[in-house]
């Protein structure tokens, strides 16, 4: 039996792109001084020049720091109902930048500073017309983890709602 086709859209155009190798975050890099920023911006925070170009960030990095969001964030947060706690962390992307992101793991006992992480796309919510809204997250890279699916990605703990 075939699965129904699910319409999707990114939470914000320009945050990430989907390629043959999977998703990549889109950053800005200053042509004048080399500073990288995420998300993209028009001017450099270091040298203030307006000489920015798009740059795809590495898809994997290491967990630099983390916490667990145990209460519903203030609006405009559009996550699922009922609220489920989720991991939030800083992931260091080699040679680029440290990115703040949702983590697919929300158990602090299963997260470790320095742990390898990979970029994944996860459902955040649904639009009124049923379109699934996707956001980016980082998932721990654990070989042989029984909680990871056949595609190697961990099932996110963000939930689904309409």
TIPANU-449968 format. One line per 3 residues: their letters; for each residue x, y, z of C-alpha. Coordinates in nm, 3 decimals, always signed. Layout:
a	X Y Z ~ ...
END
This chain:
xxx	+0.000 +0.000 +0.000 ~ +0.141 +0.344 -0.091 ~ +0.170 +0.627 +0.157
xxx	-0.032 +0.943 +0.103 ~ +0.167 +1.237 -0.033 ~ +0.228 +1.494 +0.239
xxx	+0.270 +1.856 +0.131 ~ +0.554 +2.026 +0.317 ~ +0.704 +2.371 +0.342
xxx	+0.994 +2.517 +0.540 ~ +0.918 +2.716 +0.855 ~ +1.102 +3.004 +0.685
xxx	+1.227 +3.032 +0.328 ~ +1.602 +3.064 +0.314 ~ +1.696 +2.885 +0.640
xxx	+1.782 +2.558 +0.468 ~ +1.787 +2.385 +0.132 ~ +1.730 +2.019 +0.053
xxx	+1.985 +1.852 -0.172 ~ +2.068 +1.500 -0.287 ~ +2.282 +1.449 +0.026
xxx	+2.012 +1.583 +0.260 ~ +1.940 +1.926 +0.407 ~ +2.194 +2.207 +0.450
xxx	+2.160 +2.529 +0.648 ~ +2.217 +2.848 +0.448 ~ +2.448 +3.102 +0.611
xxx	+2.615 +3.426 +0.506 ~ +2.988 +3.466 +0.467 ~ +3.161 +3.803 +0.444
xxx	+3.382 +3.832 +0.137 ~ +3.585 +4.105 +0.308 ~ +3.676 +3.946 +0.643
xxx	+3.550 +3.585 +0.618 ~ +3.302 +3.600 +0.909 ~ +3.019 +3.347 +0.882
xxx	+2.672 +3.416 +1.026 ~ +2.361 +3.206 +1.064 ~ +2.091 +3.281 +0.985
xxx	+2.182 +3.486 +0.678 ~ +2.214 +3.860 +0.703 ~ +2.294 +4.147 +0.469
xxx	+2.584 +4.305 +0.658 ~ +2.881 +4.164 +0.845 ~ +2.862 +4.191 +1.226
xxx	+3.243 +4.202 +1.248 ~ +3.353 +4.452 +0.982 ~ +3.005 +4.603 +0.905
xxx	+3.057 +4.573 +0.529 ~ +2.766 +4.482 +0.301 ~ +2.976 +4.223 +0.118
xxx	+2.796 +3.901 +0.211 ~ +2.749 +3.586 +0.004 ~ +2.546 +3.272 +0.072
xxx	+2.728 +2.971 +0.212 ~ +2.602 +2.618 +0.277 ~ +2.705 +2.501 +0.623
xxx	+2.842 +2.155 +0.703 ~ +2.566 +1.901 +0.781 ~ +2.744 +1.758 +1.082
xxx	+2.921 +1.893 +1.386 ~ +2.961 +1.844 +1.760 ~ +2.733 +1.929 +2.049
xxx	+2.885 +2.234 +2.218 ~ +2.621 +2.288 +2.490 ~ +2.256 +2.197 +2.555
xxx	+1.952 +2.223 +2.777 ~ +1.596 +2.094 +2.775 ~ +1.305 +2.332 +2.713
xxx	+1.056 +2.215 +2.976 ~ +0.784 +2.479 +2.923 ~ +0.602 +2.612 +2.617
xxx	+0.792 +2.904 +2.461 ~ +0.617 +3.238 +2.416 ~ +0.453 +3.330 +2.082
xxx	+0.527 +3.316 +1.795 ~ +0.623 +2.956 +1.887 ~ +0.403 +2.730 +1.674
xxx	+0.493 +2.387 +1.810 ~ +0.259 +2.101 +1.882 ~ -0.022 +2.077 +2.134
xxx	+0.005 +1.943 +2.393 ~ +0.353 +2.074 +2.460 ~ +0.633 +1.817 +2.483
xxx	+0.973 +1.918 +2.629 ~ +1.250 +1.928 +2.368 ~ +1.626 +1.955 +2.361
xxx	+1.790 +2.280 +2.256 ~ +2.160 +2.301 +2.187 ~ +2.452 +2.476 +2.030
xxx	+2.616 +2.266 +1.761 ~ +2.965 +2.360 +1.643 ~ +2.993 +2.320 +1.267
xxx	+3.362 +2.277 +1.178 ~ +3.524 +2.573 +1.009 ~ +3.201 +2.769 +1.011
xxx	+2.991 +2.874 +1.310 ~ +2.813 +2.752 +1.623 ~ +2.439 +2.712 +1.551
xxx	+2.154 +2.715 +1.803 ~ +1.901 +2.446 +1.720 ~ +1.631 +2.211 +1.841
xxx	+1.771 +1.867 +1.924 ~ +1.582 +1.549 +1.841 ~ +1.679 +1.410 +2.182
xxx	+1.512 +1.555 +2.495 ~ +1.664 +1.325 +2.759 ~ +1.964 +1.505 +2.912
xxx	+2.109 +1.167 +3.019 ~ +2.140 +1.075 +2.650 ~ +2.313 +1.398 +2.540
xxx	+2.685 +1.460 +2.584 ~ +2.903 +1.765 +2.515 ~ +3.131 +1.682 +2.221
xxx	+2.889 +1.423 +2.081 ~ +2.867 +1.403 +1.700 ~ +2.546 +1.557 +1.562
xxx	+2.385 +1.565 +1.217 ~ +2.134 +1.802 +1.058 ~ +1.782 +1.667 +1.000
xxx	+1.448 +1.818 +0.907 ~ +1.160 +1.758 +1.149 ~ +0.789 +1.842 +1.150
xxx	+0.698 +2.145 +1.361 ~ +0.325 +2.183 +1.297 ~ +0.061 +2.183 +1.021
xxx	-0.090 +2.479 +0.838 ~ -0.469 +2.508 +0.828 ~ -0.469 +2.340 +0.483
xxx	-0.278 +2.038 +0.620 ~ +0.064 +2.136 +0.486 ~ +0.334 +2.004 +0.718
xxx	+0.573 +2.279 +0.832 ~ +0.934 +2.161 +0.861 ~ +1.213 +2.306 +1.070
xxx	+1.576 +2.205 +1.113 ~ +1.713 +2.015 +1.410 ~ +2.025 +1.824 +1.504
xxx	+2.021 +1.456 +1.590 ~ +2.289 +1.265 +1.781 ~ +2.487 +1.030 +1.557
xxx	+2.462 +0.692 +1.728 ~ +2.528 +0.378 +1.530 ~ +2.313 +0.084 +1.627
xxx	+2.069 +0.299 +1.829 ~ +1.735 +0.112 +1.842 ~ +1.544 +0.444 +1.852
xxx	+1.676 +0.539 +1.508 ~ +1.475 +0.445 +1.203 ~ +1.588 +0.250 +0.900
xxx	+1.703 +0.577 +0.744 ~ +1.934 +0.637 +1.044 ~ +1.737 +0.936 +1.170
xxx	+1.599 +0.952 +1.520 ~ +1.228 +1.014 +1.555 ~ +1.200 +1.373 +1.680
xxx	+1.018 +1.451 +2.000 ~ +0.840 +1.759 +1.861 ~ +0.503 +1.593 +1.800
xxx	+0.245 +1.670 +1.535 ~ -0.065 +1.883 +1.549 ~ -0.302 +2.069 +1.328
END
